[in-house]
Amino acid sequence: LSPQEKFTPVKYFSIDRVFRNESLDATHLAEFHQVEGVVADRGLTLGHLMGTLRQFFTKLGISQLRFKPAYNPYTEPSMEVFSYHEGLKKWVEVGNSGVFRP
């Protein structure tokens, strides 16, 4: 079989507690929960990624989203995800994302 014939589309997701070695401030703690996901298939686009993120956040009750281009060292294109926070009356970052290339 060729590498093309061995490929199987997959979806992997994890939710776990993570730690970072950074200074604490009002918006960054040393410990937090993080969701990660990888969807691998042929022909996926940035539009597919945005649709997946919209679906995910909608299921969490977060519907007002904005996407902003960003730099991530391992993905291109990359983008940050913002949601409008009614209590704070401002847009806050709720995620980061990107597309892996072969």
Long-range contacts (C-beta under 8 A, 24 or more apart in sequence): 7-42, 9-39, 9-40, 9-41, 9-42, 10-38, 10-39, 10-40, 10-41, 11-37, 11-38, 11-39, 11-40, 12-37, 12-38, 13-37, 13-38, 38-100, 44-99, 46-77, 46-79, 46-99, 49-97, 49-98, 49-99, 50-79, 53-81, 53-95, 53-97, 57-81, 57-83, 57-94, 57-95, 62-94, 65-94, 66-91, 70-96, 70-98, 72-96, 72-98, 74-98, 74-100, 75-99, 75-100, 75-101, 76-101
